[in-house]
Amino acid sequence: MVGLNHLGLALAQMDRGQSGAAIETLRRFLAEEPESAEAHALLAFALLKQNRLHAALYEARESLTLEAELALGHRALAAVLAARRELEDALDHCRRAIALEPESAIGHQQLASLLSLRGRPQEALQSAQKACALEPDDATSLAALGSCHLRLGAVADAERCASEALSHDPENADALVLRGQVFLARGDTEAARDHALWVLQSNPAEEGALALLVQAKVRKNPLLGTWWRFNTYLSRSTQRAIGVLVGMYLLQRVLTLWAGLNGHVMFQEIVSFGWLGICGYSWFAPVIYRRMLDKELEQVTLRPDF
């Protein structure tokens, strides 16, 4: 019973965005019960919220070492592997978790998210629909389904899912973020920003709300938006980033040499200064972006129960 109280407290702390407190709660519990596979899995999720990927990976693997057939452990490892961009391995563990608990909606939610990351929106939609079929009144499942609709361009269906989710749970972060994304898809950046800030009042570390806030901000600044989208594209794969950057550099060198050999001095200067401009903006854009985001976050007033 004491163990359940500790695990329940840690879950509540994570739901409130208090990942640091959850980590301390779980570590105190593990000092007394070091072989609790559930506690190690929850600790992996809490560490992941702080972007401590190496420690989270250790805890997730420790959970499965202690109990290889624990669905929670497989979901934890899938989440960590997804954060490390090891998506195929993440999908494998997610599916193993579903095989162990086929009637658990959260497993199908996670599968929908991973399939979306893999660029398989139709399969993601089917998984999200399965989660909703298992828990039709669950706001998080409805928000996951709405996100899949939105990725497929079905804005009206996404809005319907957001409204239904909020009717069940008006404070659900995923549903509020989805509603903001619907506003953003319709060009209303202010409403999207307001929804992001509302969620961040409860949990300043909510990834979906932070992403929505960034998306709304870069919509207003086309140059910064171009940089952000380009970096988002590169961040999906190390091989992609290396290939694109090396390709850009080689193209710049080829154009410069061609212009020099053919006497196109003006074109050569344009290419050289253009490359310098790209390098310079890539250097300063993260600083500009960070300052803009910090300025937005200064307006977030935490709720008293945080």
Backbone bond lengths (Angstrom), bond angles and torsions (degrees), N, CA, C in turn:
res aa  C-N    CA-C-N  psi(-1)  N-CA   C-N-CA  omega(-1)  CA-C   N-CA-C  phi
1 M - - - 1.461 - - 1.525 111.29 -
2 V 1.358 115.46 -41.22 1.458 119.11 177.93 1.518 110.74 -61.81
3 G 1.364 115.65 -40.86 1.447 119.48 178.63 1.512 112.25 -61.27
4 L 1.356 114.88 -43.00 1.460 118.76 179.01 1.516 110.94 -62.88
5 N 1.331 116.47 -37.05 1.466 119.77 178.20 1.522 111.12 -63.23
6 H 1.328 116.54 -42.39 1.460 120.43 179.23 1.531 111.10 -65.18
7 L 1.312 117.10 -44.41 1.463 120.59 -179.28 1.530 110.63 -66.71
8 G 1.317 115.96 -39.72 1.468 119.52 177.15 1.508 111.83 -64.05
9 L 1.340 115.99 -40.63 1.466 120.06 178.15 1.529 110.36 -63.51
10 A 1.331 116.97 -42.43 1.470 120.53 179.42 1.526 110.83 -62.80
11 L 1.327 116.66 -41.54 1.464 120.16 178.03 1.530 110.84 -61.86
12 A 1.326 116.30 -43.97 1.465 120.13 179.61 1.523 110.71 -63.27
13 Q 1.329 116.63 -39.51 1.469 120.00 179.05 1.521 110.94 -65.11
14 M 1.325 117.74 -40.03 1.469 119.87 177.94 1.521 111.25 -66.94
15 D 1.334 116.50 -37.65 1.470 119.89 177.94 1.521 111.47 -62.86
16 R 1.328 116.45 -30.32 1.470 120.33 178.69 1.526 112.22 -87.54
17 G 1.330 116.90 1.59 1.453 120.54 -179.81 1.511 114.03 83.95
18 Q 1.338 117.07 11.39 1.468 120.94 -177.76 1.528 109.21 -96.09
19 S 1.329 115.53 66.50 1.464 119.96 -175.48 1.520 111.68 -65.73
20 G 1.330 117.51 -34.55 1.461 120.08 178.83 1.519 111.90 -63.18
21 A 1.331 116.03 -43.15 1.467 120.13 178.10 1.521 110.46 -66.59
22 A 1.320 117.02 -38.14 1.467 120.39 178.23 1.521 110.99 -63.03
23 I 1.323 116.91 -40.40 1.467 120.70 178.66 1.528 110.36 -61.40
24 E 1.334 117.24 -44.03 1.460 120.32 179.46 1.527 111.09 -64.73
25 T 1.335 116.99 -41.60 1.465 120.61 178.54 1.523 110.92 -60.39
26 L 1.318 116.49 -45.79 1.466 120.91 -177.98 1.525 111.50 -68.83
27 R 1.314 116.60 -37.13 1.470 118.38 179.55 1.529 111.07 -69.02
28 R 1.321 117.32 -36.25 1.468 119.19 175.65 1.529 110.31 -63.44
29 F 1.322 115.51 -41.39 1.468 119.57 179.20 1.530 111.13 -65.77
30 L 1.350 116.25 -42.66 1.465 120.02 -178.79 1.525 112.33 -68.31
31 A 1.322 117.44 -23.88 1.462 119.93 175.36 1.528 110.43 -63.99
32 E 1.353 116.22 -29.32 1.462 121.05 179.06 1.528 111.72 -95.71
33 E 1.348 115.68 -32.67 1.469 120.37 -178.06 1.532 109.02 -127.54
34 P 1.324 118.11 73.52 1.481 120.42 -173.30 1.524 113.82 -67.80
35 E 1.322 118.32 -14.33 1.459 120.65 -177.52 1.527 112.66 -103.07
36 S 1.328 116.43 21.78 1.465 119.85 176.89 1.528 109.11 -83.51
37 A 1.320 116.10 105.87 1.472 120.52 -179.00 1.528 111.17 -64.53
38 E 1.340 117.11 -37.21 1.465 120.57 179.68 1.527 111.20 -62.77
39 A 1.322 116.66 -41.19 1.468 120.02 -179.33 1.521 111.16 -65.67
40 H 1.325 117.33 -39.90 1.470 120.19 177.33 1.530 110.63 -63.68
41 A 1.334 116.85 -40.04 1.466 119.93 179.21 1.533 110.81 -64.81
42 L 1.325 116.62 -45.14 1.468 119.72 178.81 1.524 110.88 -64.23
43 L 1.333 116.38 -37.34 1.458 119.84 177.72 1.532 110.46 -63.44
44 A 1.309 117.16 -35.90 1.469 120.68 176.88 1.526 110.08 -61.30
45 F 1.341 116.65 -44.40 1.472 120.00 178.16 1.524 111.26 -62.48
46 A 1.334 116.73 -41.82 1.462 120.36 -178.89 1.530 111.20 -65.81
47 L 1.318 116.72 -42.58 1.467 120.84 177.95 1.525 111.07 -64.87
48 L 1.327 115.56 -36.39 1.458 120.19 178.88 1.525 110.99 -62.26
49 K 1.326 117.08 -36.45 1.465 120.49 178.65 1.522 111.71 -63.99
50 Q 1.329 117.16 -22.33 1.466 121.52 176.28 1.526 111.50 -97.72
51 N 1.312 116.33 8.91 1.465 122.80 178.61 1.531 112.41 62.66
52 R 1.311 116.45 29.18 1.468 121.13 177.87 1.536 106.85 -95.53
53 L 1.323 114.14 77.20 1.457 120.22 -167.71 1.526 113.13 -67.56
54 H 1.332 116.82 -40.11 1.463 119.10 -177.56 1.525 110.35 -64.47
55 A 1.335 116.72 -45.67 1.470 120.43 179.49 1.519 110.63 -66.11
56 A 1.336 116.97 -39.18 1.465 120.58 179.36 1.530 110.61 -64.25
57 L 1.325 116.56 -40.13 1.466 120.62 179.14 1.532 110.46 -62.97
58 Y 1.322 115.78 -42.05 1.474 119.96 178.78 1.533 110.51 -60.30
59 E 1.345 116.54 -47.01 1.463 119.97 -177.10 1.524 111.55 -66.01
60 A 1.327 117.08 -40.16 1.462 119.78 179.64 1.526 110.75 -63.55
61 R 1.321 116.52 -42.87 1.466 120.09 178.89 1.526 111.07 -68.40
62 E 1.325 116.93 -35.63 1.459 120.50 177.44 1.526 110.49 -63.63
63 S 1.327 115.95 -38.68 1.460 120.71 177.93 1.524 111.10 -59.30
64 L 1.323 116.66 -44.95 1.459 120.50 -178.74 1.524 112.33 -75.71
65 T 1.325 116.92 -24.52 1.466 119.92 173.87 1.523 109.88 -65.68
66 L 1.336 114.97 -39.07 1.465 120.06 -179.43 1.527 111.90 -76.37
67 E 1.326 116.64 -34.51 1.472 120.45 -178.59 1.527 108.38 -148.62
68 A 1.317 115.51 94.74 1.465 121.31 -172.00 1.524 113.25 -65.74
69 E 1.332 117.75 -23.87 1.464 121.65 -177.17 1.524 112.11 -102.34
70 L 1.313 117.53 26.47 1.465 121.18 179.51 1.527 109.53 -89.50
71 A 1.318 116.94 114.03 1.470 120.65 -178.42 1.524 111.34 -60.96
72 L 1.331 117.05 -39.56 1.459 120.57 179.11 1.525 111.19 -59.81
73 G 1.328 116.49 -38.82 1.460 120.88 178.38 1.522 111.81 -64.94
74 H 1.325 116.79 -40.75 1.464 120.00 178.18 1.529 110.88 -66.96
75 R 1.342 116.70 -38.46 1.468 119.12 177.49 1.521 110.81 -65.68
76 A 1.331 116.60 -38.39 1.465 120.22 178.62 1.526 110.51 -64.21
77 L 1.332 116.26 -45.75 1.461 119.31 -179.96 1.526 110.60 -65.45
78 A 1.339 117.53 -37.56 1.460 120.66 177.60 1.526 110.59 -61.96
79 A 1.328 116.83 -41.14 1.462 120.34 -179.75 1.528 111.35 -64.94
80 V 1.335 116.40 -42.09 1.467 120.13 179.63 1.525 110.83 -66.50
81 L 1.325 116.52 -44.49 1.469 120.32 179.43 1.528 111.21 -63.18
82 A 1.329 117.13 -36.09 1.467 120.49 176.92 1.520 110.37 -63.85
83 A 1.340 116.75 -40.71 1.462 120.28 177.98 1.523 111.39 -65.08
84 R 1.333 116.84 -28.44 1.462 121.84 177.18 1.535 112.32 -87.55
85 R 1.330 116.40 6.47 1.464 123.82 -179.48 1.529 112.85 62.58
86 E 1.324 116.50 27.25 1.461 120.92 173.37 1.535 106.98 -98.75
87 L 1.332 115.50 70.49 1.453 121.07 -165.27 1.528 113.47 -71.34
88 E 1.318 118.23 -35.39 1.459 119.14 -179.68 1.524 111.09 -65.94
89 D 1.333 116.50 -42.82 1.462 119.69 176.61 1.524 110.58 -65.30
90 A 1.330 116.21 -37.60 1.458 120.46 177.99 1.527 110.68 -62.14
91 L 1.329 116.79 -43.64 1.460 120.52 177.97 1.528 111.35 -61.31
92 D 1.323 116.39 -39.06 1.465 120.76 -179.36 1.526 110.54 -61.31
93 H 1.338 117.37 -46.71 1.464 120.42 -179.39 1.523 111.40 -70.48
94 C 1.308 116.94 -34.17 1.462 120.06 177.16 1.526 110.33 -62.78
95 R 1.312 116.45 -43.87 1.471 120.47 179.96 1.529 111.21 -67.54
96 R 1.337 116.64 -33.68 1.470 119.09 176.48 1.517 110.46 -66.69
97 A 1.343 116.92 -36.33 1.465 120.89 176.80 1.532 110.08 -64.52
98 I 1.333 117.16 -40.94 1.464 120.87 178.91 1.524 110.64 -66.11
99 A 1.328 117.04 -37.95 1.466 120.37 178.15 1.526 110.98 -63.18
100 L 1.335 116.34 -34.14 1.466 120.80 179.48 1.529 111.82 -77.69
101 E 1.329 116.47 -34.27 1.471 121.38 179.82 1.525 108.81 -132.94
102 P 1.328 117.80 73.59 1.466 120.47 -174.60 1.526 114.32 -65.47
103 E 1.338 117.97 -20.42 1.459 121.15 -178.53 1.529 112.33 -96.78
104 S 1.319 117.22 11.13 1.465 121.22 178.88 1.524 109.82 -91.91
105 A 1.320 116.36 118.41 1.473 120.57 -178.32 1.521 111.85 -65.59
106 I 1.330 117.24 -32.32 1.462 119.87 -174.77 1.529 111.14 -64.55
107 G 1.325 117.48 -31.79 1.467 120.16 177.16 1.517 111.68 -65.10
108 H 1.327 116.26 -41.74 1.462 120.39 178.85 1.533 111.01 -70.72
109 Q 1.335 117.02 -32.48 1.471 119.72 173.87 1.525 110.37 -61.35
110 Q 1.322 115.86 -46.15 1.461 119.90 -179.54 1.524 110.88 -63.70
111 L 1.324 116.80 -39.85 1.468 120.22 178.91 1.526 110.26 -63.70
112 A 1.318 117.68 -40.65 1.465 120.90 178.14 1.526 110.62 -61.12
113 S 1.337 116.58 -42.44 1.465 120.42 179.19 1.522 111.51 -63.54
114 L 1.329 116.99 -43.42 1.466 120.79 -179.28 1.523 111.67 -67.00
115 L 1.321 116.71 -40.04 1.463 119.90 178.50 1.528 111.13 -65.54
116 S 1.314 116.62 -34.48 1.467 119.97 175.50 1.519 110.56 -63.95
117 L 1.333 116.01 -41.82 1.464 119.82 178.29 1.527 111.13 -63.86
118 R 1.317 116.76 -30.58 1.459 121.08 179.58 1.522 112.41 -82.19
119 G 1.342 116.54 -0.08 1.451 119.90 179.59 1.518 113.27 75.43
120 R 1.331 117.04 34.69 1.466 122.26 179.41 1.531 108.82 -122.69
121 P 1.339 116.59 69.23 1.467 121.03 -170.70 1.527 114.76 -64.05
122 Q 1.329 117.89 -35.03 1.464 119.57 -179.53 1.531 111.28 -66.48
123 E 1.330 116.50 -42.35 1.463 119.96 177.03 1.522 110.84 -66.72
124 A 1.341 116.34 -36.43 1.459 120.59 177.32 1.523 110.36 -62.36
125 L 1.323 116.41 -41.66 1.467 121.02 178.56 1.523 110.98 -60.55
126 Q 1.315 117.26 -41.49 1.462 120.71 179.98 1.527 111.17 -64.22
127 S 1.337 116.76 -39.76 1.465 120.13 178.39 1.529 111.23 -67.00
128 A 1.327 115.77 -40.41 1.468 119.66 178.19 1.528 110.89 -64.97
129 Q 1.318 117.45 -38.70 1.466 121.09 177.01 1.529 110.88 -63.99
130 K 1.337 116.41 -36.34 1.462 120.36 177.39 1.528 110.27 -64.68
131 A 1.338 116.93 -41.59 1.463 120.67 178.25 1.530 110.73 -61.52
132 C 1.327 116.86 -41.71 1.470 120.94 179.48 1.520 111.43 -68.29
133 A 1.315 116.87 -34.28 1.465 120.07 177.69 1.532 110.62 -65.26
134 L 1.330 116.41 -34.49 1.459 120.98 179.73 1.521 111.67 -75.75
135 E 1.342 116.47 -37.52 1.470 121.40 179.92 1.523 109.08 -136.07
136 P 1.327 117.46 79.34 1.473 120.69 -173.33 1.521 114.99 -65.16
137 D 1.325 117.91 -20.39 1.469 120.73 -178.81 1.522 112.80 -102.21
138 D 1.326 116.51 7.53 1.470 120.23 -178.09 1.530 110.01 -83.05
139 A 1.328 116.03 119.85 1.465 120.65 -175.79 1.520 112.21 -63.44
140 T 1.333 117.36 -37.12 1.462 120.12 -178.98 1.529 111.41 -67.34
141 S 1.339 116.59 -38.76 1.468 119.89 177.49 1.524 110.68 -65.50
142 L 1.332 116.42 -41.56 1.463 119.86 178.87 1.522 111.26 -65.00
143 A 1.344 116.46 -37.90 1.465 119.99 178.37 1.524 110.97 -66.77
144 A 1.341 116.42 -38.51 1.466 119.94 177.11 1.524 110.68 -63.40
145 L 1.335 116.91 -40.04 1.464 120.75 177.78 1.533 110.24 -64.80
146 G 1.326 116.10 -41.94 1.462 119.98 178.58 1.519 112.18 -62.28
147 S 1.318 116.65 -38.68 1.468 120.41 178.58 1.521 111.17 -63.01
148 C 1.338 116.30 -38.45 1.472 120.24 177.40 1.523 110.61 -65.19
149 H 1.331 116.51 -42.19 1.464 119.72 177.17 1.531 110.60 -60.91
150 L 1.320 115.56 -41.02 1.465 119.70 -177.63 1.521 111.03 -65.37
151 R 1.323 117.61 -39.34 1.469 120.57 178.17 1.530 111.62 -64.26
152 L 1.333 116.13 -26.30 1.458 120.23 178.12 1.526 112.17 -90.04
153 G 1.333 115.74 3.00 1.460 119.85 177.61 1.511 114.88 86.56
154 A 1.334 117.88 5.64 1.472 121.42 179.80 1.533 109.18 -88.93
155 V 1.314 116.25 77.90 1.463 121.56 -174.14 1.524 111.43 -64.71
156 A 1.330 116.86 -40.85 1.461 120.73 -178.94 1.535 111.17 -62.68
157 D 1.326 116.90 -41.95 1.473 120.63 177.99 1.534 110.41 -65.65
158 A 1.321 116.44 -38.34 1.461 120.35 178.12 1.522 110.30 -63.77
159 E 1.318 116.54 -42.64 1.473 120.30 179.03 1.527 111.06 -63.49
160 R 1.332 116.04 -40.05 1.464 119.46 178.04 1.532 110.98 -61.75
161 C 1.333 116.69 -41.90 1.471 120.63 178.46 1.524 111.28 -64.71
162 A 1.331 116.51 -40.70 1.459 120.44 179.42 1.526 110.82 -63.53
163 S 1.317 116.73 -44.17 1.469 120.96 -179.79 1.525 110.98 -63.82
164 E 1.331 116.73 -42.55 1.461 120.37 179.91 1.525 110.89 -66.66
165 A 1.344 116.80 -40.31 1.463 120.57 178.88 1.526 110.65 -63.35
166 L 1.324 116.88 -43.61 1.462 120.59 -178.91 1.522 112.53 -70.61
167 S 1.336 116.69 -24.14 1.467 119.15 175.25 1.527 110.79 -69.20
168 H 1.334 116.78 -28.68 1.466 121.29 177.11 1.525 111.78 -85.04
169 D 1.327 116.20 -35.78 1.474 120.69 -177.38 1.530 108.67 -147.71
170 P 1.336 117.75 92.62 1.468 121.15 -175.30 1.526 114.78 -62.27
171 E 1.339 117.43 -16.03 1.464 120.43 -178.12 1.523 112.64 -107.39
172 N 1.310 117.30 9.83 1.466 119.75 -177.81 1.527 110.53 -66.39
173 A 1.324 116.55 121.63 1.467 121.41 -174.75 1.527 112.10 -62.99
174 D 1.327 116.62 -43.19 1.469 119.83 -178.59 1.525 111.28 -62.71
175 A 1.332 116.40 -39.92 1.465 120.23 179.97 1.522 111.55 -69.33
176 L 1.323 116.54 -39.07 1.472 120.01 178.11 1.531 110.97 -65.76
177 V 1.331 115.73 -40.53 1.467 119.40 177.49 1.526 110.16 -64.57
178 L 1.338 116.38 -41.45 1.472 119.93 177.74 1.521 110.78 -60.57
179 R 1.342 117.43 -43.62 1.459 120.19 177.97 1.540 110.03 -60.09
180 G 1.331 116.30 -40.87 1.465 119.67 176.98 1.522 111.95 -63.33
181 Q 1.329 116.82 -39.63 1.466 120.22 178.94 1.530 111.49 -65.37
182 V 1.340 116.28 -33.56 1.467 120.29 176.52 1.529 109.73 -64.98
183 F 1.326 115.98 -44.50 1.468 119.89 176.64 1.527 110.42 -59.93
184 L 1.333 116.12 -42.16 1.462 120.11 -179.46 1.528 110.67 -63.96
185 A 1.330 116.47 -40.90 1.467 120.28 178.98 1.522 111.31 -62.07
186 R 1.322 116.59 -26.69 1.462 121.16 179.38 1.527 112.49 -94.57
187 G 1.346 116.00 6.01 1.457 120.17 174.40 1.501 115.27 88.53
188 D 1.336 118.71 5.57 1.468 121.50 -179.57 1.533 108.91 -93.56
189 T 1.330 116.20 84.00 1.470 120.31 -175.18 1.527 111.89 -69.08
190 E 1.321 118.33 -31.82 1.459 120.67 -178.95 1.521 111.18 -66.72
191 A 1.341 116.88 -44.00 1.465 120.05 178.59 1.530 110.46 -65.16
192 A 1.332 117.00 -38.43 1.466 120.82 177.53 1.530 109.76 -62.60
193 R 1.318 115.62 -44.79 1.472 120.37 179.30 1.528 111.14 -61.93
194 D 1.322 117.13 -41.73 1.468 120.67 -179.58 1.527 111.35 -62.92
195 H 1.325 116.84 -39.38 1.462 119.91 178.70 1.534 110.91 -66.37
196 A 1.333 116.17 -39.79 1.467 119.59 178.51 1.527 110.63 -63.10
197 L 1.322 116.80 -45.13 1.460 120.67 -179.15 1.524 111.29 -65.51
198 W 1.323 116.62 -35.16 1.463 120.06 178.47 1.528 110.85 -62.16
199 V 1.327 117.11 -44.01 1.466 120.83 179.15 1.531 110.13 -66.36
200 L 1.320 116.85 -40.20 1.465 120.76 -176.84 1.527 112.47 -68.25
201 Q 1.322 117.34 -18.31 1.469 119.20 174.38 1.521 111.12 -63.16
202 S 1.332 115.89 -34.21 1.460 120.43 -179.86 1.518 111.93 -87.37
203 N 1.336 115.69 -35.36 1.465 119.58 -176.39 1.523 109.57 -145.84
204 P 1.330 117.47 96.01 1.471 120.40 -178.02 1.516 114.08 -64.29
205 A 1.329 117.60 -10.41 1.464 120.45 -178.90 1.523 112.01 -104.58
206 E 1.322 118.17 9.86 1.471 121.22 -179.03 1.522 109.78 -66.23
207 E 1.334 116.61 112.64 1.466 121.56 -172.72 1.523 112.35 -63.12
208 G 1.335 115.99 -41.95 1.459 118.97 -178.48 1.524 112.11 -62.53
209 A 1.326 116.00 -40.67 1.464 120.18 179.58 1.523 111.41 -68.87
210 L 1.330 116.53 -39.54 1.469 119.85 177.36 1.523 110.82 -63.54
211 A 1.342 116.19 -42.02 1.464 119.71 178.58 1.530 110.58 -63.56
212 L 1.341 116.64 -40.95 1.466 120.37 178.80 1.519 110.81 -63.85
213 L 1.326 116.68 -41.18 1.464 120.60 179.02 1.525 110.54 -62.10
214 V 1.324 116.27 -42.47 1.465 120.75 178.42 1.531 110.33 -64.25
215 Q 1.330 116.64 -44.60 1.464 120.48 -179.19 1.528 111.10 -60.74
216 A 1.328 115.92 -41.13 1.467 119.16 179.21 1.521 110.70 -66.54
217 K 1.329 115.90 -36.64 1.469 119.68 -178.23 1.522 111.15 -70.14
218 V 1.309 117.13 -44.75 1.467 119.08 -176.10 1.527 111.70 -72.26
219 R 1.344 117.31 -20.34 1.469 119.20 174.52 1.530 110.83 -62.30
220 K 1.336 115.36 -30.40 1.469 119.67 -177.30 1.519 112.25 -84.41
221 N 1.326 117.15 -14.17 1.464 121.88 -177.73 1.528 107.65 -126.31
222 P 1.332 118.56 92.64 1.469 120.99 -174.19 1.525 113.87 -57.16
223 L 1.343 117.20 -38.67 1.457 119.64 -178.01 1.528 110.61 -67.59
224 L 1.325 116.30 -45.89 1.460 120.16 177.44 1.524 110.60 -65.81
225 G 1.333 115.89 -35.89 1.457 119.85 178.23 1.517 112.00 -63.52
226 T 1.327 116.60 -39.15 1.471 120.35 178.15 1.512 110.39 -62.84
227 W 1.338 115.82 -45.00 1.474 119.93 178.23 1.518 110.65 -61.06
228 W 1.325 117.33 -44.61 1.464 121.57 -176.28 1.528 110.95 -64.58
229 R 1.344 116.85 -43.85 1.463 119.59 179.87 1.528 111.39 -65.90
230 F 1.323 116.34 -38.90 1.457 120.52 178.85 1.528 110.75 -63.18
231 N 1.328 116.40 -44.32 1.462 120.03 179.46 1.524 111.64 -68.89
232 T 1.332 116.85 -34.73 1.460 119.81 175.52 1.524 110.50 -62.62
233 Y 1.336 115.56 -41.74 1.463 120.81 178.49 1.530 110.61 -62.25
234 L 1.339 116.78 -43.83 1.466 120.39 -178.40 1.522 111.92 -68.85
235 S 1.347 116.94 -33.70 1.465 120.25 -173.62 1.519 113.44 -70.24
236 R 1.321 117.56 -12.35 1.460 119.72 -177.59 1.521 112.45 -73.13
237 S 1.321 118.21 -16.53 1.464 120.30 -178.64 1.530 109.21 -159.90
238 T 1.325 116.02 130.62 1.468 120.25 177.13 1.527 110.31 -63.40
239 Q 1.332 116.13 -41.77 1.465 119.86 179.64 1.533 110.79 -62.75
240 R 1.339 115.79 -39.73 1.462 119.67 178.46 1.516 110.51 -63.44
241 A 1.322 117.39 -43.97 1.465 121.19 -178.99 1.524 110.99 -61.51
242 I 1.339 116.02 -47.22 1.463 119.79 -179.94 1.527 110.42 -62.55
243 G 1.332 116.22 -45.44 1.463 120.09 -178.49 1.518 112.97 -61.78
244 V 1.336 117.05 -45.11 1.470 120.75 -178.62 1.522 111.24 -66.73
245 L 1.332 117.23 -45.46 1.468 120.63 -177.40 1.533 111.33 -66.76
246 V 1.323 116.47 -42.91 1.470 119.39 177.43 1.529 109.92 -64.43
247 G 1.330 116.52 -40.73 1.462 120.36 177.91 1.517 112.64 -61.63
248 M 1.340 116.36 -42.85 1.462 120.45 178.19 1.530 111.21 -62.49
249 Y 1.337 115.76 -42.85 1.467 119.53 -179.49 1.526 110.71 -64.69
250 L 1.340 116.78 -44.40 1.471 119.73 -179.86 1.524 110.98 -64.60
251 L 1.325 117.58 -38.41 1.463 120.79 177.79 1.522 110.68 -63.11
252 Q 1.330 115.26 -42.32 1.472 119.03 177.73 1.517 111.38 -61.92
253 R 1.354 117.29 -41.51 1.462 120.88 -179.47 1.538 110.56 -67.36
254 V 1.330 116.91 -41.17 1.478 120.54 179.98 1.518 110.24 -63.41
255 L 1.332 117.25 -46.40 1.466 120.99 -179.42 1.527 111.36 -64.22
256 T 1.338 116.10 -39.49 1.468 119.55 179.07 1.526 111.25 -64.90
257 L 1.336 116.85 -46.05 1.468 120.60 179.38 1.527 111.21 -64.67
258 W 1.346 116.50 -42.07 1.464 119.99 179.48 1.523 110.80 -62.24
259 A 1.330 116.09 -42.86 1.465 119.64 -179.90 1.525 110.94 -65.35
260 G 1.354 116.69 -38.65 1.464 119.75 179.56 1.517 112.62 -67.81
261 L 1.332 117.11 -40.62 1.463 121.01 -179.12 1.526 112.67 -69.88
262 N 1.330 116.90 -27.23 1.460 120.90 -177.14 1.528 113.27 -103.57
263 G 1.316 115.27 9.98 1.458 119.83 174.48 1.518 115.65 72.86
264 H 1.313 118.32 18.90 1.471 122.02 178.00 1.526 108.77 -89.09
265 V 1.310 115.87 75.16 1.461 121.04 -173.65 1.522 111.60 -63.81
266 M 1.328 116.35 -44.48 1.462 120.45 -178.33 1.534 110.82 -61.14
267 F 1.342 115.34 -45.28 1.470 119.60 179.80 1.529 110.58 -63.86
268 Q 1.323 116.60 -38.44 1.454 120.99 178.90 1.522 110.72 -62.24
269 E 1.330 116.31 -41.75 1.464 120.01 178.85 1.535 111.10 -66.72
270 I 1.341 116.24 -39.45 1.466 119.65 179.07 1.526 110.76 -61.10
271 V 1.352 115.62 -45.01 1.457 119.99 -179.93 1.531 110.61 -63.45
272 S 1.336 116.42 -43.94 1.469 120.46 -178.98 1.516 111.72 -63.77
273 F 1.340 116.14 -47.77 1.462 119.34 -179.66 1.534 111.10 -69.00
274 G 1.340 116.74 -33.32 1.462 119.58 176.57 1.515 111.46 -63.27
275 W 1.339 116.31 -42.30 1.469 120.57 178.19 1.522 110.68 -64.89
276 L 1.322 116.87 -42.35 1.463 120.16 176.54 1.528 111.30 -61.86
277 G 1.340 115.67 -38.95 1.461 119.77 178.48 1.519 111.89 -63.22
278 I 1.340 116.05 -42.99 1.464 120.35 178.37 1.527 110.54 -61.86
279 C 1.339 116.26 -45.04 1.467 120.55 -180.00 1.517 110.90 -63.32
280 G 1.346 116.01 -44.69 1.459 120.14 -179.10 1.511 112.26 -64.17
281 Y 1.340 116.11 -43.77 1.466 118.63 -179.17 1.524 110.73 -67.81
282 S 1.332 117.52 -36.81 1.457 120.55 177.67 1.530 111.09 -63.40
283 W 1.344 115.45 -29.12 1.460 120.59 179.44 1.520 111.30 -75.39
284 F 1.342 117.12 -44.00 1.462 120.88 -174.19 1.530 113.76 -91.12
285 A 1.336 117.78 -22.71 1.461 119.89 -176.79 1.538 113.30 -58.01
286 P 1.353 120.14 -41.90 1.465 118.52 178.28 1.520 112.93 -60.12
287 V 1.332 117.04 -36.19 1.465 120.67 178.75 1.524 110.03 -66.53
288 I 1.338 115.95 -44.65 1.464 120.65 178.59 1.524 110.09 -62.15
289 Y 1.315 115.61 -45.57 1.463 121.30 -179.34 1.522 110.37 -61.03
290 R 1.322 116.90 -43.69 1.462 120.27 -178.19 1.525 110.88 -65.11
291 R 1.321 117.06 -41.60 1.463 119.86 179.09 1.525 111.30 -64.58
292 M 1.327 116.70 -40.25 1.463 120.13 178.50 1.529 110.77 -63.81
293 L 1.334 116.64 -41.27 1.453 120.47 -179.72 1.528 110.58 -68.09
294 D 1.342 116.87 -42.21 1.466 120.31 177.92 1.521 111.30 -60.56
295 K 1.334 115.64 -38.63 1.460 119.47 179.30 1.523 110.91 -63.92
296 E 1.326 115.97 -39.64 1.462 119.83 177.40 1.529 110.57 -65.60
297 L 1.341 116.65 -42.86 1.460 120.49 -175.96 1.521 112.53 -70.14
298 E 1.339 117.38 -20.00 1.461 120.05 175.20 1.528 111.97 -62.18
299 Q 1.332 115.55 -22.17 1.460 119.86 -178.67 1.524 112.66 -85.08
300 V 1.333 116.83 -3.95 1.460 120.70 -179.10 1.527 109.42 -83.29
301 T 1.324 116.43 120.85 1.460 122.18 175.42 1.518 107.80 -105.96
302 L 1.327 115.71 116.64 1.458 119.39 -176.75 1.518 110.86 -66.49
303 R 1.316 114.70 142.72 1.451 119.43 177.37 1.526 109.85 -71.22
304 P 1.351 116.76 154.25 1.475 120.11 -174.92 1.515 114.54 -59.44
305 D 1.362 117.48 -28.72 1.468 119.83 -175.90 1.514 113.03 -87.82
306 F 1.371 117.87 5.60 1.461 118.53 -179.43 1.522 109.18 -71.51
